[in-house]
Amino acid sequence: MYDYDLFVIGTGPGGQRAAVQAAKLGKRVGVAEAGTVVGGICIAKGTIPSKTLREAALYLSGYRERNVYGASYTVKQKITMADLLHRTDYVIRTEMDVIRHQLQRNGIDLHTAWASFVDEHTIRLDAPGTSQHTDITVEKVVIATGTTAARDPHIPFDGQRIFTSDDMLDLEDLPRTMTIIGGGVIGVEFATIFAILGVRVTLIDARPRLLDFVDAEIIDSLVYNMRRNRVTLRLGEEVTGLETAEEEGRRQVRIKLKSGKQIASDKALYSIGRQGATDKLNLEAAGLEADSRGRIKVNEFYQTDAENIYAVGDVIGFPSLASTSSEQGRLSACHAFGVEAESIPDLFPYGIYAIPEISTVGKGEEELTEEGVPYEIGKAEYREIARGTILGDSSGMLKLIFHADTRKLLGVCIIGEGASELIHIGQAVLAMNGTIDYFIDTVFNYPTLAECYKTAAFDGVNRLG
């Protein structure tokens, strides 16, 4: 009856996983990607480029070795954007090839086209740069179009002086000074990356605290490290305007704040949220609509108001992580074809690739306090662990949060080198309803950062008296 059993719009993490899962179930699957990069925004402009840029900055700046060899240590004296992007281009090309091969070997048809709805079972594919189009019929649809950087129409974006995170790979030079507007995950990540490259960064956010969904003690440590790297924080400040002007013989950006302050810098990164990429989908034809931020409402199965249409990933909003998007894609495809699938949404880990890195899983202290749960904590400082000293990370920390009576593990928070890798040990114990005694009874390789779990567990037991 239909050309495809499942058609996926978008090839980001959510779209890929939905398409591959359906193909594994023996379904006829097609995907549409309007951009030139297979893998969507994640590969082209988002997760992969920013994390590769971070790794290049850490290596070239010699930041990881400075505790050992001194604050002036660097691998390359004058670092340029070309140096940073050289590594990024290589990783993007490699990831594109991996994804394209994955689609091919699973027999998934890849269409380079803009996809839009004619009705809930008909998709129109418009070839980019032409007036040609093809209509296909589909039984099920997964929308995985991701997001684009939000742009205020009153701000004169030029892609160089005033730009969004989507423009990052097009920057021609590394500035002496930069102002970042927006203290969310993206803003914090880029603030710390540019700071270790010697850029004088000012970070502005209207909220009084950075990343309020992360443990307060972890954020205190992050802020300390940011200030140590000469990042200026302007929290509780609202931006009223941006303009470019000639300042002392060079073009600069002037940022005006509601408090009356003005900040001049070479470049300004505008990072106030992202907008769901739904404006070209013609959702109305399928009986759907997006909210003011371009996001699509779904139920617990990632099903939209149209029974045969699903939506996953950033286009449905929080948590907007590549990892969670992939899982949503898998679960949506399973539900679409009546296959039972389980997941543990309460234990999705969060990875924030700032410098230092942050990762959390489970519940935090503030949440447990509100719920009236009697908890205790155990902490391990990286400087107590031989591996931390070897790596030159003296500010890292791992915190275990556990029930004071049953000793059941409730949450894990980590800041420091390898946090997003290290978190999965705690995630596994949480999933098995384990206690902190697991870490006390387990032997960890020496020297490793994983020893932090044992040290933190002993610290927690000691706090119980």
N, C-alpha and C positions, 0 to 999 in steps of 0.2 A: 504493500500500500504506500510506503514512503521510500524516498531515496536513501534516507539514513534513519537508523534506529535512535541514534543520539548525534546531535550536532552541537559543538562547543564553540562559543564565540570568545576568542582570546586564547593565547598560548602561554600565559603566565603559569605559575605553580599550580593554581587551582584548576585551570583549564587543562593543563597537561595531565594531571592526576585523574581527572574525571574521564578524559578521553581514553587513557591507557586502561583504567579500571573497566570501562565499558567494553573495550576491545578484548580484554582478558575474559570477559563473560560471553564472548562470541558474537558481539553486536557489530553492526555496520556503523562506523564512526567517521565523522568528518569534523574538521576544525577550520576556523577562519582566523587569519591574522592580517590586520590592515597595515601594520608597520613593516619595516624592512628587516627587523630583528625578530627571529623566532625566539619565543620566551617572554614576550611582552615587556612591560615596563620594568619588571624585575631584572631582566638581563640587559635591556637597552639603557635605562637611566636610573634605576632604583637600587635594589638590594646588592646585586653583584658589583656594579661599578663603584658604589660608595664603600663597600667593604674592601674591595681591591685597592681603592685609593687610600684607605686607611692603612692597609698593609704596606703599600709602597712608601707612605709617609713615615711609618714606624721604622722601616728599614733604612731609607735614605737619610733620615734625620739622626739615626743612631740612638733614638730615644730609649730603647730597651737597655742599652749598655751604659747609659750615663751615670747610673748609681755606682758603677764599678770604675769606669774610665774618666769620669768627670763631666760637668755640665757642658763643656765646650766640645765634647766628642760628637763627631758626625761622619757619616760614610761619604757624603758628597757636600762640598762646601756651599755651592750655589745651586739650590734645587729649583727646577722650573716646572711649569705645568706639563711640558712635554715629557719630562722625566716621569712624572706621576702617571700620565695617561698611557705611556708606553706599556706598562704592565697591565693596565685596565683593558686596553685594546686586545691584548693577547688573550686574556681570560674571557672576554666577551665572545671572541671568535671561537674559542674552544667550547664554551658552554652552548653556543648556537649549534655547533656541529653535533654535540652530544644529544641535544633535544631533538634535532631534525632526524638523527639516526633512530632515536627511541620511537618517534612517531612512525617512521618507515617500517621498522621491524615488527611493529604491532599492526601493520596494515591500515593505518589511519590516513585518510585523505587530507592533505593540507592545501587549503585555498588561500591564496594571497588576495584578499578582498575585504572591502567594508561590508559588514553584515548588518542587515536591518530586517525588521518584521514586516511581512505583508499581512499575515494573520498568525494565530498562535501555532499553526503547523506549517507555515510557509516562510522561508527565509530568502531575502533578496541579497545576492552577492554582486557588489559593484567593484569592478576592477579599478585599482587606483590609477588616476591620471587619464582615464578614458570614460566614454559615455556608455560602455558596454555593461550589461548586467545579465545575471542568470538567476532564475527562481528555482529553489529546491524545496522538496517537501520533507518534513522531519517529524518523527514521533515524539521525541523528547529533546529538550534544549537545556543547555547549561550556559548561563551568562557569566563570563569571567573576564570582563573587560578592564578591570582594575581602575586606577584613578589617574588624574593629572594634577599637577600642582595648582592650588587655588591662586587666582590672580585678581587683585583689586583693580577695577577699571580706572580708578583715579591715580594709580601709580604708573609712572612712565618707564615700564620695563624695556630694556634694550638688549638684554642677554649678556651684557658685559659688565657695565657699572651697576645696574640694578637687575637682579636675576633671581630665578627660582632654582630649586634643586634639580629640576628637569634640564636646566641650562648648564649644569656644572661641567659636563664633558666638553662644552664648547668654549670654555674660558681660555683666553689666549695667554694670560700671564698671572703670576702669583703676586697678590698685592702686598703692600707694607701694612695696611690697616684694613679691617673688614668689620662691618656691623651685621649681625644676624638678628633678624626680627622674627621671634617665635622660639620659645624654649621647649618645644616638644622633642620627641626622639630624634627627628631629622636635624633640627636646629642644634641640639646638644652634641650629636655626633660630629657634625661639620665644625662646630666651634672648637672642639677638642682636637680634631685632625689638623686644622689650620694653625692652631696655637702652637703645636709641637714643631711646626715648620717655621716658626719665628714670626708669624703674622700676629699683629696686635689686634685681638678680637674683642669686640663688645657684644654681649648677648642681651637682648631686650625681650622681656615677656611681661604681660599684664598680670599674670598670677604671682602670688607672693612666694611660691616655691616651685622648683623644677620637678617635673615627673612625679606628680603626687600619687601615682598608683604604685610607686616603688617604696620600699622600706625607708623611713626617714633617716636612719643611721647610715644607710648605704648612700643616700643622696648627700648627706653631710660630708661624707668622705669624698664623693665626686666633686662637690663644690670646692672643698679644700684643694684637691688636685688641680682643678681648673684655675683657681686663683694663683696657685703656685706656678702655673704655666702662663701667668699674666693675662688671663681672661678677665675682663671687667664685666660684672653682672649688674644689670639694671632691671631688677624685679619689681613688680607692682607699677610698672610704667606703661603708659599707652602711647602708641605712635599716632600722630595726627597728620603727618605728611612727609613725603620724600621728594627731593628734587636734586638735579645735578647742577653744579655751578663751577665756575673757574675760581680756584683757590690757590693763591701764590704761584701762579703760572702753570697749574695742572688741574685737570678736571677731577672734581670730587663729588661725592654724594653727601648731601646734608639731610639728616634725619631730625625731625622736630617732634618733641614729646609734649604730652598734655601738661606736664609739670612745668613747662617753660624751658627745659633743657634743650640744647641742640648738640648733635654729635656729627662730626665730619669724618669721613673715611673714604678710602680709595674705592671700595666696593661695598654693596649691600645685598645680602641674601635674604629674600622674603620667603619665610617658611611658616605661614599661618595655615596649616591644614592642607588637605587635598580634596579634590572634587571627583565624584564618581564619573567615569567615562561612559555616560549613557545617552548623551544628547543626540547621537546619530543612530540610535537603535530603533527609533520609531516605536517605542514601547506601547503607545496608545493603540496601535493596530493589534496588539496581542492582549489588550485589556489591562495593561499594567501602567504604573506611573512611578516616577522617582521623586524623592523628597527634594528639598531646597539645596541639599548638598550632593545631589545626583545619585543618592544611594537607594537601593532596592530593598523593600521589606520582605523578609522570609520567615518561615516557621522553623521549628527545631530540626526539620529534615532538609533545610535550605530550599524549600519549595516556596515559590511565589504565589500570588493570588490566582495565577493561571496554573492549573493542576499539573500540566506537562512541562512547565518551565521552572528551572531552578536557577539560583544565583549563588555564587561563592566568591570568596576572596575579599579584596579591599572594597569592591563595589557594594558590599553589604555592611561595611563599617567595621567597628572595633571587633577583634584586636588588630586587624590589618597587618598580619605577619605572613611572610612567605610560608613558614612551617604550618601555621594554622590553615592557610588557604589550601595547601596541598591536601590536608586531611579533610577539609570541607568538600573538596572536589571528589575524593574517593567515596565519602559517605553519600554524597548526592547521587552519584552514579549507581551505587548499590541500591539506594532507596528507589530510584527511578525504575529499576528492573526487578524489584521485589526480593532483593538479596539482603539477608540480615547482616549487619555490620555494627561493631561496637567501637567506642572510643572513650577516652577519659577527658572530657573537656575541662574539668576542674583542675587538671594537672598539665595543661598546656604550659610549656616553659616560655618565658620572655627573655629575649636576648637583645641587649642594647649595646651596639658596637661603638661606644664612646671610648675615650682613652682617659682612665682605665675602663675596661670592659665590665658590663653588669649583666647578671642573669638571676632570675628568680623563678620559683615554682611553689605552688601551694599558697597558704595564707600567711599574711604578714602580721606584725605586732598590732598595728592600728585596728585591723579588721577583727582580730581575736579579742582585743580589748572591748570593742563595741559589742561583740557577741557575748561577753562575759565568760569567756573560756579561760580557766586557770592555766597559764602556760609559763614556761621558763625558756631561757635561751642558753646556748653554748657558742662560744666564739673561738676562732683560730685566726691569728694574724700570720700573713705570709712570711713575715720576718722571723717567726718562730720555727718555720719549716725550712729545712736545708735547700729544698728545690726552689723556694722563693728567693733565697739568697743567691743561689746559682744563677737564676734568671735575672736578678737585679731588681726584683719587685719587692720593695719594702713597705708598700702601702696597701697591699691586697688584704682582703678579709673574707672569711666564710662564716656565716651565722646559721646555726640550726635553731629552729623554733619547735618545741615539743610540749606535749601535755604534761603538766606538773604532777599529775597523779598516775596516769597510765604509761607515761614516757613515750607515747606514740608520737611519731614525727608528724608535724603539721605544716612545716614550710622550710624552705632553704633560700637564703639570699647570699649572693657572692659578688664581690667587686674585686677586680684584679685580672692578671694574665690568665687566659684560658677559662674564664668564668662560664662562657656559653657551652664549653665542652664538659667542664667539671659538674655542671648542674644536673646532668643526666643520671649520675649516681644517686643523688638525693631523690630525683624523680622516680627512679625504679623502686626505691624503698617506700616512698609515699604510696605508689600504686599497689604495693603489697601490704599496706597497712602496717609497716614495720615500726619498730621502736628505735631509739638511739642506741640501744644495746647492740644492735647489729654492727654499728661502727666500732664499738668497743671490742667486740668479739672477732672482728675481721682483721686479717693481716693485709696491709697495703704494701705495694712495692716501695722501696726506699732507694733514692729520694724521689718523691713525687708530690705534686700538689694535692693529690687525693688523700694524703695523710692528714690534710686539714680536717677531714670528716672525723677521724679518730680523736684528734686534739680537741676539736670543738665538742665532741661527745663527752670526753672526760671533763672538760670545763663545765658543761651543763650539769653533769652528775654532781660535781663539787658544789655547784650553786644550790643544789637541792639539800645540801648539808648531810 
